[in-house]
Structure formats: structure tokens, C-alpha cells
Amino acid sequence: MQKSKTRSYAFMFGLILIGLILSWMFPNLQQMSFMQTSALHLSEFDMLLNIMGSNTNYFSHNRLMVLYLPVVILGLSFLFFKDKPSYIIRLRSRNAYITKHTCDVLIFSAVFSFLIELVNLIFSFCFFDYEIIDCSGLLLYSAMDLVTQFLFYMRAGLAIIIIGLLTNKRIAPFITFSVFYAEYFLSGYIPLLSSMWLPYMDSFSLPRLIMKEMSYSDFSIVVIRGLMLNIPLIIISYYLFSKKDVLNEKE
């Protein structure tokens, strides 16, 4: 059983890795080809900034909300959250169930965020000299970006748990995606929202770091905000499950 589960994880993350590679290659190779043949005569350092900075496609909020977030939500929902009531009642305590799935969320979010950064770094070293990458601070900023991405995807996973406890775990991923999706797209149509800070804005920090649009103190605030959002969600999930009648759940 454990081997079968491990194979399922390996297969899923293998597919995710392939998808991330394609996500990096298609827009960036075309962009680099254009910059190399244009009359702008950009330096290699400027080309790297264009690939990683505010004009990026791989690290864009649109790519995050339309491509990466659905992968995380569906992956967590259909791989980790299939437990039946017969399994739940055999656990040592109710807290053990939420602890298990909180760990699932942490592991999945960490692995997914790591793969995003790994793909970006590998291809960066393929196309740019180490001196250029080192001068840009890409290695440090990637590590910092890993933290903010992890907190964002963790929040999505915790939202699935809570919404599943409040409604039904089969529809929880779709409600979760709708909430995050609405947050992102409504901010472009409602003037009040467009001028406010919204949680999805803290999902990626690398473009702002590498373009010097974010300081280390700004990054610290982003991390603190992420913790202030995620920790209450964990507490709420424990509370809701302590009140839930799992025996009324359908097999």
C-alpha cells in the first residue's frame, strides 16, 4: 500500500515537473530569441532581468492563478483528501486527522514551490553565465521566493480543509479555486480592490526582489502576513473538525 502511494506521488510530481519545464521554456525562449535579434542590443544581465523581472511569464500572477494554483488544489484534493469515515474513526484522536492533512499540505506546498524554483534555476544556468546570475542575486532571491510561494500554496491547502469541513470535500476544491480566482480577477474590475492589498499579491516575491522593487524589510512583512493568515486557518481547521460528526459522512 505504501509503495503504491509513493508511486502515485512520484508520478504526479513527475507530471508537474514536466508542466513547469514547458511553462518556463515556451514564453522565455521566445522572449530571449526576440531580445537577441532586436536592435536594442541588451546585455546578458539586462536579458536576465527581463526574463526574471516584471515582464516575466513564468513568475506572473496570471500564470499563478490560472495554471499553478489549480494544480495545487486538484493535487491536494484528489491525492491526499480521499479518506473515508472508516479510516477517520480508527485514528487515535480527532486531532490526528487534521495533523496528518496539515502535514500533507506542508509537504505538497514545499515540494511544489521547490520544483518551481528548481526549474527556473536550472534553465537560468543553462542560458546565463554564473557571474551574471550571482550578480543579480538570483540564488538568494529564489530561496526567499520559495518561502512566499510555500506560504501561499499552504494557505490554499488549508482553505480546502476548512471548506471541506464546512461543506463537502468533493466540492471543496472548486469552491476554494473560485474564492482565490475571484480575489484575483475582481481586483482588476473593482477600483477599490485594485488599490488595496490582497493576499494573492504576496504569492511571488522574486520579480520584485530582482528588480529592486522589494526590500528585505518588505519581504519580512510579506512573510509575517503569510504566517498571520495561515496559523489561524490551522487553528480553525482543528476546531471545526472537533465539532464534525464524521459518522454522517458518506463513504
C-alpha positions as CSV (number, residue, x, y, z in Angstrom):
1,M,0.0,0.0,0.0
2,Q,2.8,2.4,0.9
3,K,4.7,1.6,-2.3
4,S,1.6,2.3,-4.3
5,K,1.1,5.6,-2.6
6,T,4.8,6.5,-3.2
7,R,4.4,5.7,-6.9
8,S,1.3,7.9,-7.1
9,Y,3.2,10.8,-5.6
10,A,6.2,10.2,-7.8
11,F,4.0,10.0,-10.9
12,M,2.1,13.2,-10.0
13,F,5.2,15.3,-9.2
14,G,6.8,14.0,-12.4
15,L,3.9,15.3,-14.4
16,I,4.1,18.6,-12.5
17,L,7.8,18.9,-13.3
18,I,7.2,18.4,-17.0
19,G,4.5,21.0,-16.9
20,L,6.7,23.5,-15.2
21,I,9.5,22.9,-17.7
22,L,7.1,23.7,-20.5
23,S,5.8,26.7,-18.6
24,W,9.4,28.1,-18.4
25,M,10.5,27.2,-22.0
26,F,7.7,28.4,-24.2
27,P,7.5,32.1,-23.2
28,N,11.1,32.6,-22.1
29,L,12.8,31.0,-25.1
30,Q,10.7,33.1,-27.4
31,Q,11.4,36.2,-25.4
32,M,15.2,35.6,-25.4
33,S,15.2,35.0,-29.1
34,F,13.4,38.3,-29.6
35,M,15.9,40.2,-27.4
36,Q,18.9,38.7,-29.1
37,T,17.7,39.7,-32.6
38,S,16.3,43.1,-31.7
39,A,18.0,46.4,-32.2
40,L,18.1,47.1,-28.5
41,H,21.4,45.3,-28.0
42,L,20.6,44.3,-24.5
43,S,23.4,43.0,-22.2
44,E,23.2,39.5,-20.8
45,F,22.4,41.0,-17.4
46,D,19.6,43.0,-18.9
47,M,18.2,40.0,-20.6
48,L,18.2,38.1,-17.3
49,L,16.3,40.9,-15.6
50,N,13.7,40.8,-18.4
51,I,13.3,37.1,-18.0
52,M,13.0,37.2,-14.2
53,G,11.6,40.7,-13.7
54,S,8.3,42.4,-14.0
55,N,7.9,41.3,-17.7
56,T,8.2,37.6,-16.8
57,N,5.6,35.0,-17.8
58,Y,6.9,32.1,-15.6
59,F,6.6,34.2,-12.4
60,S,3.4,36.1,-13.2
61,H,0.2,36.3,-11.1
62,N,-1.8,35.3,-14.2
63,R,0.3,32.1,-14.6
64,L,0.0,31.5,-10.8
65,M,-3.8,31.8,-10.7
66,V,-4.7,30.1,-14.0
67,L,-2.1,27.3,-14.1
68,Y,-0.2,26.7,-10.8
69,L,-2.9,27.2,-8.3
70,P,-5.4,24.7,-9.9
71,V,-2.6,22.1,-10.0
72,V,-2.0,22.5,-6.2
73,I,-5.7,22.4,-5.4
74,L,-6.5,19.4,-7.5
75,G,-3.3,17.6,-6.5
76,L,-4.1,18.0,-2.8
77,S,-7.8,17.2,-3.2
78,F,-7.5,14.0,-5.2
79,L,-4.3,12.6,-3.8
80,F,-4.4,13.5,-0.1
81,F,-8.0,14.1,0.8
82,K,-9.8,10.8,0.0
83,D,-10.1,9.5,3.5
84,K,-13.3,7.6,4.4
85,P,-15.1,7.8,7.8
86,S,-14.0,4.2,8.5
87,Y,-10.4,5.4,8.3
88,I,-11.0,8.5,10.4
89,I,-12.6,6.7,13.3
90,R,-9.6,4.4,13.6
91,L,-7.3,7.2,14.3
92,R,-6.0,7.8,17.9
93,S,-7.8,11.2,18.1
94,R,-9.6,13.8,16.0
95,N,-6.6,16.0,16.2
96,A,-4.5,13.2,14.5
97,Y,-6.7,13.6,11.3
98,I,-6.1,17.4,11.0
99,T,-2.4,17.0,11.9
100,K,-2.0,14.4,9.1
101,H,-3.6,16.6,6.5
102,T,-1.9,19.7,7.7
103,C,1.4,17.8,7.2
104,D,0.2,16.8,3.7
105,V,-0.4,20.4,2.8
106,L,3.0,21.4,4.1
107,I,4.8,18.7,2.2
108,F,2.9,19.3,-1.0
109,S,3.3,23.1,-0.9
110,A,7.0,22.8,-0.1
111,V,7.7,20.3,-2.9
112,F,5.7,22.2,-5.5
113,S,7.4,25.5,-4.6
114,F,10.8,23.8,-4.7
115,L,10.1,22.5,-8.2
116,I,9.1,25.9,-9.4
117,E,12.4,27.4,-8.2
118,L,14.5,24.4,-9.3
119,V,13.2,24.6,-12.9
120,N,13.9,28.3,-13.0
121,L,17.4,28.0,-11.6
122,I,18.4,25.1,-13.9
123,F,17.3,26.9,-17.1
124,S,18.9,30.1,-15.8
125,F,22.2,28.4,-15.5
126,C,21.7,26.8,-19.0
127,F,21.3,30.2,-20.7
128,F,23.3,32.7,-18.5
129,D,26.8,32.7,-17.0
130,Y,27.2,32.1,-13.3
131,E,28.7,35.6,-12.8
132,I,25.6,37.2,-14.2
133,I,23.3,35.0,-12.0
134,D,25.5,35.7,-9.0
135,C,25.5,39.5,-9.6
136,S,21.7,39.5,-10.0
137,G,21.2,37.9,-6.6
138,L,19.0,35.2,-8.2
139,L,20.1,32.4,-5.9
140,L,19.2,34.3,-2.7
141,Y,16.0,35.7,-4.2
142,S,14.9,32.2,-5.3
143,A,15.3,31.0,-1.7
144,M,13.3,33.9,-0.4
145,D,10.7,33.4,-3.1
146,L,10.4,29.8,-2.1
147,V,9.2,30.9,1.3
148,T,6.5,33.2,0.0
149,Q,5.3,30.7,-2.5
150,F,5.2,28.0,0.2
151,L,3.0,30.2,2.4
152,F,0.6,31.0,-0.5
153,Y,0.1,27.3,-1.5
154,M,-0.1,26.3,2.1
155,R,-3.0,28.8,2.5
156,A,-4.8,27.2,-0.4
157,G,-4.4,23.7,1.0
158,L,-5.7,24.8,4.4
159,A,-8.6,26.5,2.7
160,I,-9.6,23.2,1.1
161,I,-9.6,21.5,4.5
162,I,-11.8,24.2,6.1
163,I,-14.2,24.5,3.2
164,G,-14.4,20.7,3.0
165,L,-15.4,20.6,6.7
166,L,-18.0,23.3,6.2
167,T,-19.5,21.9,3.1
168,N,-18.4,18.7,1.3
169,K,-14.9,17.6,0.4
170,R,-15.9,16.8,-3.1
171,I,-16.8,20.4,-3.9
172,A,-14.3,22.0,-1.6
173,P,-11.5,22.3,-4.3
174,F,-13.9,24.1,-6.7
175,I,-15.1,26.5,-4.1
176,T,-11.6,27.1,-3.0
177,F,-10.4,27.9,-6.5
178,S,-13.5,30.1,-7.1
179,V,-12.6,32.2,-4.0
180,F,-9.0,32.6,-5.0
181,Y,-9.9,33.2,-8.6
182,A,-12.5,35.9,-7.7
183,E,-10.0,37.6,-5.5
184,Y,-7.6,37.9,-8.4
185,F,-9.9,38.9,-11.2
186,L,-12.3,41.1,-9.3
187,S,-9.3,43.3,-8.3
188,G,-8.9,44.2,-11.9
189,Y,-12.5,45.4,-12.3
190,I,-13.3,47.0,-8.9
191,P,-11.3,50.2,-8.4
192,L,-11.5,49.9,-4.6
193,L,-9.9,46.4,-4.7
194,S,-7.3,47.4,-7.2
195,S,-5.9,50.0,-4.7
196,M,-5.9,47.5,-1.7
197,W,-3.5,44.8,-0.6
198,L,-4.9,41.4,-1.3
199,P,-3.4,38.0,-0.2
200,Y,-2.6,36.8,-3.7
201,M,-0.2,39.7,-4.2
202,D,2.3,38.1,-1.7
203,S,2.5,34.8,-3.7
204,F,5.6,35.7,-5.7
205,S,8.5,37.9,-4.5
206,L,11.3,37.0,-6.9
207,P,10.3,39.5,-9.7
208,R,10.1,42.4,-7.2
209,L,13.3,41.4,-5.4
210,I,15.4,41.1,-8.5
211,M,14.1,44.4,-9.9
212,K,14.8,46.1,-6.5
213,E,11.1,46.9,-6.1
214,M,11.1,45.0,-2.7
215,S,13.4,45.5,0.2
216,Y,14.4,42.9,2.8
217,S,12.1,44.6,5.3
218,D,9.2,44.4,2.7
219,F,9.9,40.7,2.4
220,S,9.8,40.3,6.1
221,I,6.4,41.9,6.2
222,V,5.2,39.5,3.5
223,V,6.3,36.5,5.5
224,I,4.7,37.8,8.7
225,R,1.4,38.4,6.8
226,G,1.5,34.9,5.4
227,L,2.0,33.4,8.9
228,M,-0.8,35.6,10.3
229,L,-3.1,34.2,7.7
230,N,-2.1,30.6,7.8
231,I,-1.8,30.0,11.6
232,P,-5.4,31.0,12.3
233,L,-6.5,28.7,9.4
234,I,-4.8,25.8,11.1
235,I,-6.5,26.6,14.4
236,I,-9.9,26.9,12.7
237,S,-9.5,23.5,11.0
238,Y,-8.8,21.8,14.3
239,Y,-11.8,23.5,15.9
240,L,-14.2,22.6,13.0
241,F,-13.2,19.0,12.9
242,S,-13.6,18.7,16.6
243,K,-17.3,19.6,16.1
244,K,-17.8,17.5,13.0
245,D,-19.9,14.2,13.1
246,V,-17.8,12.0,10.8
247,L,-20.2,9.1,11.1
248,N,-22.7,11.1,9.0
249,E,-20.2,11.3,6.1
250,K,-21.0,9.2,3.1
251,E,-18.4,6.5,2.2
